[in-house]
Amino acid sequence: MLSHTVTNIVGKDRLEGVFIAPVDENRKPILEKEEYIPCDTLLLSVGLLPENELSKKASVKLSPLTGGAEVDEGRETNIDGIFACGNVLQVHDLVDNVTDEAYIAGKASAQYLKGLRKQGSKIEVKANAGTRYVVPKYINPENIEKNLELSFRVKDIYKDHYVTVYFDHKRVIHQKKRILTPGEMQTVKITAEMLITHPCNEISIGVEKE
Ligand SMILES: Cc1cc2nc3c(=O)[nH]c(=O)nc-3n(C[C@H](O)[C@H](O)[C@H](O)COP(=O)(O)OP(=O)(O)OC[C@H]3O[C@@H](n4cnc5c(N)ncnc54)[C@H](O)[C@@H]3O)c2cc1C
């Protein structure tokens, strides 16, 4: 998370130093606390956003939380027959996770082409307290054969907290985690059996102390 920002770079032909300042809750620099750091190199470690030029051209609905498409359990977008996976959907830490997501989208698009994807009622999936976003945004339980993994990121560092999943107001998953960090994508598995046992309109995922 952004805690400081570079406010000025000193040196014309050769870097001589930078001014940095802490940021307030609106990410605006607090100039009264600005300090000068002499240096000859500036390395920036910045977060990534999904590249959504193609999605926008195709009128795919984008999530304000991820910057990528809003998708269902098969990674199908709001546009019939357009599927999204990988960094165009959500920024992945590891390429292995991209591969897993590509299998999901590939399988669902093959089912779509064969006319096997079910288009019934959908459950909305929401990010609750402590979580920044969750993918997918919608689940059609009829398309879940065994399990479905929800991927999400937390807002802060949490030690010895619980990942909780509510089906409407019923807590169905309560998993203790030694540490949760925003920089590491998290996953939680929901099963087809849970979806049958606890029919609901909304699933929400969050982080709780107890
Ligand atoms: C600096 C960095 C280091 C990383 N290190 C690791 C690591 O060590 N290990 C690891 O597992 N993961 C690592 N990752 C993460 C991993 O690289 C990504 O999660 C993964 O590459 C995402 O795969 P992707 O296919 O979704 O997207 P990309 O690999 O970004 O592929 C998207 C492709 O689409 C193309 N494209 C974009 N727009 C258009 C367009 N309009 N028309 C046609 N083509 C287009 C792009 O040129 C690109 O080739 C790293 C990522 C970064 C940025």
Ligand as a Chemical Component Dictionary entry (heavy atoms), coordinates in Angstrom:
data_LIG
# 
_chem_comp.id                   LIG 
_chem_comp.type                 NON-POLYMER 
_chem_comp.pdbx_formal_charge   0 
_chem_comp.three_letter_code    LIG 
# 
loop_
_chem_comp_atom.comp_id 
_chem_comp_atom.atom_id 
_chem_comp_atom.alt_atom_id 
_chem_comp_atom.type_symbol 
_chem_comp_atom.charge 
_chem_comp_atom.model_Cartn_x 
_chem_comp_atom.model_Cartn_y 
_chem_comp_atom.model_Cartn_z 
_chem_comp_atom.pdbx_ordinal 
LIG C1  C1  C 0 7.776  -7.793  -13.535 1  
LIG C2  C2  C 0 6.997  -9.076  -13.385 2  
LIG C3  C3  C 0 7.642  -10.200 -12.878 3  
LIG C4  C4  C 0 6.941  -11.402 -12.704 4  
LIG N1  N1  N 0 7.594  -12.495 -12.212 5  
LIG C5  C5  C 0 6.953  -13.674 -12.118 6  
LIG C6  C6  C 0 7.653  -14.848 -11.670 7  
LIG O1  O1  O 0 8.840  -14.807 -11.356 8  
LIG N2  N2  N 0 6.958  -16.022 -11.580 9  
LIG C7  C7  C 0 5.644  -16.107 -11.922 10 
LIG O2  O2  O 0 5.048  -17.190 -11.832 11 
LIG N3  N3  N 0 4.957  -15.010 -12.342 12 
LIG C8  C8  C 0 5.589  -13.803 -12.449 13 
LIG N4  N4  N 0 4.912  -12.683 -12.884 14 
LIG C9  C9  C 0 3.473  -12.796 -13.134 15 
LIG C10 C10 C 0 3.183  -13.416 -14.506 16 
LIG O3  O3  O 0 4.164  -12.981 -15.427 17 
LIG C11 C11 C 0 1.813  -12.956 -14.983 18 
LIG O4  O4  O 0 0.870  -13.264 -13.982 19 
LIG C12 C12 C 0 1.450  -13.664 -16.303 20 
LIG O5  O5  O 0 2.407  -13.430 -17.282 21 
LIG C13 C13 C 0 0.112  -13.176 -16.808 22 
LIG O6  O6  O 0 -0.181 -13.920 -17.976 23 
LIG P1  P1  P 0 -1.254 -13.418 -19.027 24 
LIG O7  O7  O 0 -1.178 -14.350 -20.180 25 
LIG O8  O8  O 0 -2.560 -13.239 -18.366 26 
LIG O9  O9  O 0 -0.797 -11.943 -19.438 27 
LIG P2  P2  P 0 0.521  -11.494 -20.207 28 
LIG O10 O10 O 0 1.674  -12.416 -19.921 29 
LIG O11 O11 O 0 0.665  -10.041 -19.864 30 
LIG O12 O12 O 0 0.128  -11.677 -21.740 31 
LIG C14 C14 C 0 -0.795 -10.815 -22.395 32 
LIG C15 C15 C 0 -0.398 -10.753 -23.846 33 
LIG O13 O13 O 0 -1.425 -10.066 -24.575 34 
LIG C16 C16 C 0 -0.806 -9.159  -25.464 35 
LIG N5  N5  N 0 -1.788 -8.082  -25.775 36 
LIG C17 C17 C 0 -2.204 -7.089  -24.953 37 
LIG N6  N6  N 0 -3.095 -6.294  -25.615 38 
LIG C18 C18 C 0 -3.223 -6.803  -26.847 39 
LIG C19 C19 C 0 -3.994 -6.442  -27.978 40 
LIG N7  N7  N 0 -4.805 -5.369  -27.973 41 
LIG N8  N8  N 0 -3.894 -7.209  -29.082 42 
LIG C20 C20 C 0 -3.091 -8.321  -29.123 43 
LIG N9  N9  N 0 -2.321 -8.697  -28.051 44 
LIG C21 C21 C 0 -2.402 -7.961  -26.948 45 
LIG C22 C22 C 0 0.425  -8.657  -24.727 46 
LIG O14 O14 O 0 1.360  -8.145  -25.623 47 
LIG C23 C23 C 0 0.905  -9.948  -24.053 48 
LIG O15 O15 O 0 1.756  -10.696 -24.883 49 
LIG C24 C24 C 0 5.579  -11.480 -13.051 50 
LIG C25 C25 C 0 4.937  -10.341 -13.584 51 
LIG C26 C26 C 0 5.642  -9.155  -13.754 52 
LIG C27 C27 C 0 4.949  -7.959  -14.343 53 
# 
loop_
_chem_comp_bond.comp_id 
_chem_comp_bond.atom_id_1 
_chem_comp_bond.atom_id_2 
_chem_comp_bond.value_order 
_chem_comp_bond.pdbx_ordinal 
LIG C1  C2  SING 1  
LIG C2  C3  SING 2  
LIG C2  C26 DOUB 3  
LIG C3  C4  DOUB 4  
LIG C4  N1  SING 5  
LIG C4  C24 SING 6  
LIG N1  C5  DOUB 7  
LIG C5  C6  SING 8  
LIG C5  C8  SING 9  
LIG C6  O1  DOUB 10 
LIG C6  N2  SING 11 
LIG N2  C7  SING 12 
LIG C7  O2  DOUB 13 
LIG C7  N3  SING 14 
LIG N3  C8  DOUB 15 
LIG C8  N4  SING 16 
LIG N4  C9  SING 17 
LIG N4  C24 SING 18 
LIG C9  C10 SING 19 
LIG C10 O3  SING 20 
LIG C10 C11 SING 21 
LIG C11 O4  SING 22 
LIG C11 C12 SING 23 
LIG C12 O5  SING 24 
LIG C12 C13 SING 25 
LIG C13 O6  SING 26 
LIG O6  P1  SING 27 
LIG P1  O7  DOUB 28 
LIG P1  O8  SING 29 
LIG P1  O9  SING 30 
LIG O9  P2  SING 31 
LIG P2  O10 DOUB 32 
LIG P2  O11 SING 33 
LIG P2  O12 SING 34 
LIG O12 C14 SING 35 
LIG C14 C15 SING 36 
LIG C15 O13 SING 37 
LIG C15 C23 SING 38 
LIG O13 C16 SING 39 
LIG C16 N5  SING 40 
LIG C16 C22 SING 41 
LIG N5  C17 SING 42 
LIG N5  C21 SING 43 
LIG C17 N6  DOUB 44 
LIG N6  C18 SING 45 
LIG C18 C19 SING 46 
LIG C18 C21 DOUB 47 
LIG C19 N7  SING 48 
LIG C19 N8  DOUB 49 
LIG N8  C20 SING 50 
LIG C20 N9  DOUB 51 
LIG N9  C21 SING 52 
LIG C22 O14 SING 53 
LIG C22 C23 SING 54 
LIG C23 O15 SING 55 
LIG C24 C25 DOUB 56 
LIG C25 C26 SING 57 
LIG C26 C27 SING 58 
# 
